[in-house]
Amino acid sequence: MLQLSSNSSLWVEIWQTSPNSKSEIVCPLLLQSPVIAVLITAMTSSDREWILAAYLQRKIFTGLTTIDGKPDAKLNFSKKLWLNKLQLFTYSVKCEYELSANCFIYGNGINLTVWEYTGEIN
């Protein structure tokens, strides 16, 4: 069972962006923690409680080369990001990885934030 500390100082904000188009956005940093938190927010309100805002994908670098010459592999299936819901993601394979998001909502007032857990994981 995964055990994390409830100490908020062990979470480091590593990426914040405002999607401005309906396309893939890629985090400019490689992550290492197998635990991240993600929040996508909007200034507008909605009557619907759950709104699908984006899909989050994780890519690792294996050193293996594909037909198109890119040395990467996508892990897991895309994870749904719900609007205005803080979500925690855990990964069992520990390695450096890249995050990307395919956003369905974008424009003024939309923000995507990612935190990486830096504490000890038991």
N, CA, C and O of each residue as an XYZ file, in Angstrom:
488
protein
N       0.839     -1.178      0.000
C       0.000      0.000      0.000
C       0.884      1.242      0.000
O       1.887      1.303      0.712
N       0.510      2.209     -0.790
C       1.236      3.468     -0.919
C       0.912      4.370      0.270
O      -0.256      4.602      0.580
N       1.959      4.879      0.937
C       1.763      5.797      2.046
C       2.513      7.090      1.768
O       3.714      7.085      1.499
N       1.786      8.190      1.840
C       2.361      9.510      1.608
C       2.173     10.350      2.857
O       1.237     10.131      3.627
N       3.055     11.303      3.056
C       2.922     12.239      4.156
C       1.860     13.290      3.808
O       1.673     13.621      2.637
N       1.182     13.800      4.805
C       0.194     14.865      4.575
C       0.830     16.252      4.674
O       0.113     17.252      4.712
N       2.142     16.326      4.716
C       2.880     17.587      4.790
C       2.853     18.266      3.422
O       3.424     17.746      2.464
N       2.206     19.407      3.324
C       2.052     20.097      2.029
C       3.377     20.603      1.461
O       3.480     20.839      0.258
N       4.392     20.771      2.314
C       5.687     21.250      1.807
C       6.422     20.179      0.988
O       7.433     20.479      0.352
N       5.934     18.952      0.996
C       6.539     17.874      0.207
C       6.016     17.844     -1.224
O       6.435     17.010     -2.026
N       5.099     18.755     -1.541
C       4.578     18.882     -2.906
C       5.195     20.111     -3.548
O       5.129     21.206     -2.988
N       5.796     19.938     -4.722
C       6.445     21.041     -5.419
C       5.720     21.289     -6.743
O       5.576     20.390     -7.571
N       5.268     22.536     -6.918
C       4.639     22.885     -8.200
C       5.726     22.905     -9.265
O       6.711     23.633     -9.146
N       5.538     22.097    -10.309
C       6.566     22.010    -11.341
C       6.109     22.547    -12.688
O       6.932     22.803    -13.567
N       4.797     22.721    -12.857
C       4.327     23.186    -14.159
C       2.985     23.863    -13.996
O       2.068     23.318    -13.381
N       2.880     25.046    -14.548
C       1.591     25.734    -14.622
C       1.512     26.374    -15.995
O       2.441     27.052    -16.434
N       0.392     26.151    -16.667
C       0.217     26.691    -18.003
C      -1.244     27.033    -18.223
O      -2.126     26.563    -17.505
N      -1.481     27.851    -19.216
C      -2.841     28.215    -19.620
C      -3.030     27.764    -21.064
O      -2.572     28.436    -21.987
N      -3.698     26.638    -21.264
C      -3.909     26.150    -22.643
C      -4.644     27.195    -23.470
O      -5.656     27.742    -23.032
N      -4.131     27.472    -24.678
C      -4.781     28.473    -25.518
C      -5.308     27.897    -26.832
O      -5.754     28.635    -27.710
N      -5.250     26.571    -26.954
C      -5.833     25.931    -28.132
C      -6.179     24.487    -27.793
O      -5.730     23.945    -26.783
N      -6.974     23.883    -28.646
C      -7.385     22.496    -28.445
C      -6.340     21.581    -29.075
O      -6.565     20.986    -30.129
N      -5.177     21.482    -28.397
C      -4.086     20.675    -28.923
C      -3.271     20.122    -27.759
O      -3.529     20.447    -26.600
N      -2.302     19.297    -28.070
C      -1.457     18.713    -27.031
C      -0.483     19.759    -26.507
O       0.147     20.478    -27.282
N      -0.367     19.836    -25.182
C       0.648     20.675    -24.556
C       1.582     19.742    -23.785
O       1.146     18.756    -23.191
N       2.855     20.066    -23.806
C       3.863     19.188    -23.218
C       4.597     19.931    -22.102
O       5.036     21.067    -22.280
N       4.722     19.277    -20.960
C       5.476     19.837    -19.841
C       6.934     19.978    -20.260
O       7.499     19.029    -20.804
N       7.560     21.125    -20.027
C       8.938     21.339    -20.470
C       9.983     20.639    -19.595
O      11.172     20.687    -19.911
N       9.568     19.994    -18.510
C      10.488     19.321    -17.597
C      10.259     17.815    -17.607
O       9.144     17.352    -17.845
N      11.311     17.060    -17.349
C      11.160     15.625    -17.126
C      10.881     15.409    -15.647
O      11.547     15.995    -14.794
N       9.910     14.578    -15.346
C       9.543     14.294    -13.972
C      10.160     12.978    -13.537
O      10.510     12.144    -14.372
N      10.296     12.788    -12.217
C      10.858     11.560    -11.680
C       9.969     10.912    -10.636
O      10.028      9.697    -10.447
N       9.158     11.687     -9.961
C       8.343     11.143     -8.881
C       7.250     10.232     -9.431
O       6.622     10.556    -10.439
N       7.019      9.091     -8.773
C       5.916      8.231     -9.201
C       4.552      8.725     -8.710
O       3.533      8.074     -8.940
N       4.537      9.886     -8.027
C       3.283     10.452     -7.518
C       3.198     11.916     -7.923
O       4.093     12.706     -7.625
N       2.119     12.268     -8.602
C       1.882     13.657     -8.990
C       0.433     14.026     -8.686
O      -0.432     13.159     -8.566
N       0.190     15.316     -8.566
C      -1.165     15.844     -8.424
C      -1.383     16.811     -9.576
O      -0.475     17.550     -9.957
N      -2.595     16.805    -10.131
C      -2.907     17.641    -11.290
C      -4.248     18.327    -11.055
O      -5.194     17.720    -10.554
N      -4.311     19.599    -11.427
C      -5.542     20.376    -11.307
C      -5.694     21.242    -12.548
O      -4.776     21.968    -12.930
N      -6.848     21.158    -13.165
C      -7.173     22.067    -14.267
C      -8.414     22.857    -13.825
O      -9.443     22.278    -13.478
N      -8.292     24.181    -13.847
C      -9.350     25.045    -13.334
C      -9.855     26.003    -14.401
O      -9.176     26.286    -15.388
N     -11.061     26.491    -14.174
C     -11.663     27.496    -15.051
C     -12.353     28.540    -14.190
O     -12.930     28.223    -13.150
N     -12.289     29.766    -14.628
C     -12.937     30.856    -13.901
C     -14.454     30.823    -14.059
O     -15.180     31.340    -13.210
N     -14.926     30.223    -15.129
C     -16.361     30.171    -15.359
C     -16.990     29.078    -14.526
O     -16.333     28.092    -14.190
N     -18.228     29.240    -14.199
C     -18.939     28.217    -13.428
C     -19.865     27.443    -14.361
O     -20.221     27.904    -15.446
N     -20.236     26.270    -13.907
C     -21.099     25.419    -14.708
C     -22.074     24.698    -13.794
O     -21.782     24.467    -12.621
N     -23.225     24.348    -14.329
C     -24.205     23.587    -13.559
C     -23.785     22.135    -13.413
O     -24.193     21.452    -12.473
N     -22.961     21.665    -14.355
C     -22.519     20.272    -14.323
C     -21.394     20.103    -13.307
O     -20.461     20.905    -13.263
N     -21.490     19.049    -12.486
C     -20.475     18.830    -11.460
C     -19.190     18.260    -12.043
O     -18.102     18.653    -11.623
N     -19.290     17.344    -13.001
C     -18.114     16.713    -13.587
C     -18.015     17.082    -15.062
O     -18.882     16.717    -15.857
N     -16.967     17.801    -15.425
C     -16.731     18.174    -16.814
C     -15.351     17.661    -17.206
O     -14.355     17.998    -16.566
N     -15.293     16.851    -18.251
C     -14.020     16.346    -18.742
C     -13.275     17.490    -19.418
O     -13.766     18.079    -20.380
N     -12.076     17.801    -18.903
C     -11.323     18.954    -19.403
C     -10.160     18.560    -20.296
O      -9.804     19.299    -21.213
N      -9.556     17.385    -20.035
C      -8.362     17.002    -20.784
C      -8.038     15.534    -20.528
O      -8.602     14.894    -19.640
N      -7.119     15.028    -21.328
C      -6.523     13.716    -21.097
C      -5.040     13.919    -20.818
O      -4.366     14.669    -21.524
N      -4.537     13.253    -19.793
C      -3.133     13.331    -19.417
C      -2.419     12.065    -19.889
O      -2.926     10.959    -19.702
N      -1.250     12.225    -20.496
C      -0.463     11.080    -20.953
C       0.939     11.159    -20.374
O       1.458     12.237    -20.087
N       1.532      9.993    -20.213
C       2.895      9.876    -19.686
C       3.758      9.152    -20.715
O       3.374      8.106    -21.237
N       4.922      9.720    -20.998
C       5.860      9.092    -21.933
C       7.170      8.840    -21.207
O       7.662      9.704    -20.480
N       7.734      7.655    -21.406
C       9.056      7.384    -20.853
C      10.040      7.248    -21.997
O       9.656      7.034    -23.147
N      11.299      7.374    -21.668
C      12.348      7.256    -22.674
C      13.098      5.959    -22.412
O      13.821      5.833    -21.423
N      12.915      4.991    -23.314
C      13.434      3.640    -23.123
C      14.805      3.429    -23.738
O      15.529      2.520    -23.333
N      15.173      4.251    -24.709
C      16.392      4.020    -25.454
C      16.142      3.167    -26.688
O      17.008      3.052    -27.555
N      14.962      2.572    -26.766
C      14.585      1.813    -27.950
C      14.091      2.782    -29.008
O      13.460      3.787    -28.681
N      14.365      2.498    -30.250
C      13.985      3.391    -31.338
C      12.845      2.785    -32.134
O      12.890      1.616    -32.516
N      11.832      3.586    -32.377
C      10.692      3.140    -33.169
C      10.969      3.382    -34.650
O      12.021      3.910    -35.013
N      10.044      3.002    -35.483
C      10.194      3.143    -36.930
C      10.450      4.592    -37.325
O      11.243      4.863    -38.227
N       9.777      5.524    -36.645
C       9.957      6.937    -36.992
C      11.177      7.562    -36.310
O      11.408      8.765    -36.432
N      11.958      6.746    -35.593
C      13.191      7.225    -34.992
C      13.047      7.893    -33.640
O      14.030      8.409    -33.108
N      11.854      7.898    -33.070
C      11.641      8.541    -31.779
C      11.857      7.524    -30.645
O      11.225      6.468    -30.624
N      12.743      7.848    -29.717
C      13.033      6.920    -28.632
C      12.116      7.103    -27.431
O      12.587      7.418    -26.338
N      10.826      6.912    -27.615
C       9.933      7.048    -26.476
C       8.813      6.029    -26.542
O       8.536      5.450    -27.592
N       8.188      5.826    -25.422
C       7.056      4.905    -25.339
C       6.007      5.526    -24.434
O       6.339      6.121    -23.409
N       4.755      5.392    -24.804
C       3.674      5.878    -23.948
C       3.337      4.783    -22.948
O       3.214      3.612    -23.308
N       3.192      5.174    -21.699
C       2.835      4.235    -20.645
C       1.397      4.455    -20.226
O       0.873      5.569    -20.259
N       0.787      3.373    -19.836
C      -0.586      3.429    -19.337
C      -1.513      4.021    -20.396
O      -1.075      4.445    -21.465
N      -2.748      4.037    -20.083
C      -3.702      4.701    -20.955
C      -3.825      6.147    -20.515
O      -3.381      6.510    -19.426
N      -4.410      6.951    -21.335
C      -4.626      8.346    -20.965
C      -5.495      8.416    -19.717
O      -6.418      7.623    -19.532
N      -5.177      9.380    -18.873
C      -5.947      9.600    -17.645
C      -6.847     10.807    -17.859
O      -6.417     11.821    -18.408
N      -8.077     10.696    -17.433
C      -9.023     11.808    -17.567
C      -8.737     12.879    -16.527
O      -8.507     12.581    -15.354
N      -8.754     14.126    -16.973
C      -8.636     15.264    -16.068
C      -9.995     15.959    -16.005
O     -10.517     16.424    -17.019
N     -10.552     16.020    -14.814
C     -11.863     16.639    -14.615
C     -11.675     18.085    -14.185
O     -10.792     18.394    -13.385
N     -12.489     18.947    -14.707
C     -12.419     20.373    -14.412
C     -12.658     20.631    -12.928
O     -13.598     20.101    -12.335
N     -11.788     21.456    -12.337
C     -11.888     21.900    -10.945
C     -11.836     20.764     -9.927
O     -12.380     20.894     -8.831
N     -11.189     19.655    -10.275
C     -11.028     18.520     -9.362
C      -9.540     18.208     -9.231
O      -8.893     17.866    -10.220
N      -9.000     18.320     -8.039
C      -7.601     17.958     -7.798
C      -7.494     16.439     -7.863
O      -8.217     15.730     -7.162
N      -6.592     15.942     -8.704
C      -6.464     14.504     -8.905
C      -5.048     14.050     -8.608
O      -4.080     14.741     -8.926
N      -4.940     12.885     -7.997
C      -3.662     12.286     -7.646
C      -3.424     11.098     -8.567
O      -4.308     10.262     -8.757
N      -2.215     11.027     -9.141
C      -1.854      9.913    -10.017
C      -0.605      9.244     -9.474
O       0.346      9.916     -9.074
N      -0.610      7.916     -9.460
C       0.555      7.155     -9.030
C       0.986      6.238    -10.166
O       0.165      5.731    -10.930
N       2.289      6.043    -10.254
C       2.855      5.203    -11.309
C       3.760      4.157    -10.678
O       4.545      4.467     -9.781
N       3.654      2.935    -11.139
C       4.437      1.845    -10.550
C       5.835      1.742    -11.154
O       6.744      1.229    -10.500
N       6.025      2.209    -12.366
C       7.343      2.172    -13.000
C       8.072      3.462    -12.645
O       7.611      4.552    -12.985
N       9.212      3.340    -11.959
C       9.960      4.516    -11.508
C      11.043      4.843    -12.533
O      11.968      4.056    -12.734
N      10.929      6.006    -13.182
C      11.879      6.442    -14.197
C      11.588      7.909    -14.521
O      10.593      8.465    -14.055
N      12.452      8.529    -15.315
C      12.156      9.875    -15.797
C      11.062      9.783    -16.849
O      11.041      8.850    -17.652
N      10.154     10.753    -16.843
C       9.075     10.735    -17.819
C       8.628     12.141    -18.168
O       8.921     13.110    -17.468
N       7.914     12.215    -19.267
C       7.366     13.469    -19.781
C       5.850     13.408    -19.665
O       5.240     12.366    -19.905
N       5.257     14.520    -19.300
C       3.797     14.613    -19.252
C       3.299     15.479    -20.394
O       3.934     16.463    -20.775
N       2.155     15.094    -20.929
C       1.485     15.938    -21.912
C      -0.005     15.880    -21.630
O      -0.498     14.937    -21.012
N      -0.707     16.891    -22.087
C      -2.154     16.951    -21.895
C      -2.821     17.367    -23.195
O      -2.373     18.289    -23.878
N      -3.887     16.677    -23.520
C      -4.736     17.057    -24.652
C      -5.971     17.719    -24.060
O      -6.853     17.050    -23.522
N      -6.019     19.028    -24.166
C      -7.087     19.808    -23.524
C      -8.282     19.993    -24.447
O      -8.135     20.234    -25.646
N      -9.462     19.876    -23.864
C     -10.705     20.118    -24.595
C     -11.219     21.522    -24.349
O     -11.972     22.074    -25.152
N     -10.802     22.093    -23.226
C     -11.201     23.462    -22.913
C      -9.935     24.311    -22.877
O      -8.869     23.839    -22.483
N     -10.062     25.534    -23.280
C      -8.892     26.409    -23.344
C      -9.365     27.846    -23.386
O     -10.555     28.119    -23.546
N      -8.419     28.767    -23.241
C      -8.738     30.192    -23.326
C      -8.510     30.897    -22.009
O      -7.899     30.348    -21.092
N      -9.005     32.116    -21.923
C      -8.829     32.942    -20.732
C      -9.430     32.260    -19.510
O     -10.541     31.732    -19.560
N      -8.691     32.280    -18.430
C      -9.202     31.740    -17.179
C      -9.002     30.246    -16.995
O      -9.409     29.709    -15.965
N      -8.394     29.554    -17.947
C      -8.137     28.121    -17.831
C      -6.684     27.933    -17.396
O      -5.775     28.489    -18.011
N      -6.467     27.157    -16.346
C      -5.112     26.905    -15.855
C      -4.928     25.432    -15.559
O      -5.812     24.784    -14.997
N      -3.774     24.908    -15.940
C      -3.376     23.533    -15.657
C      -2.147     23.594    -14.761
O      -1.154     24.234    -15.106
N      -2.213     22.927    -13.607
C      -1.110     22.933    -12.653
C      -0.757     21.497    -12.293
O      -1.635     20.659    -12.086
N       0.559     21.223    -12.222
C       1.048     19.892    -11.856
C       2.011     20.049    -10.689
O       2.892     20.909    -10.715
N       1.841     19.210     -9.656
C       2.742     19.151     -8.522
C       3.394     17.772     -8.492
O       2.773     16.768     -8.841
N       4.651     17.741     -8.070
C       5.375     16.493     -7.933
C       5.609     16.246     -6.433
O       6.010     17.149     -5.699
N       5.351     15.016     -5.999
C       5.571     14.652     -4.598
C       7.053     14.369     -4.394
O       7.636     13.556     -5.110
N       7.669     15.043     -3.411
C       9.105     14.909     -3.191
C       9.438     14.144     -1.916
O      10.612     13.913     -1.624
N       8.435     13.753     -1.164
C       8.675     13.056      0.092
C       8.963     11.584     -0.095
O       8.965     11.063     -1.211
N       9.207     10.928      1.021
C       9.473      9.485      1.003
C       8.178      8.743      0.740
O       7.123      9.092      1.270
N       8.277      7.715     -0.088
C       7.113      6.909     -0.426
C       7.311      5.521      0.165
O       8.286      4.834     -0.140
N       6.383      5.122      1.005
C       6.459      3.785      1.632
C       5.449      2.847      1.001
O       5.360      1.682      1.390
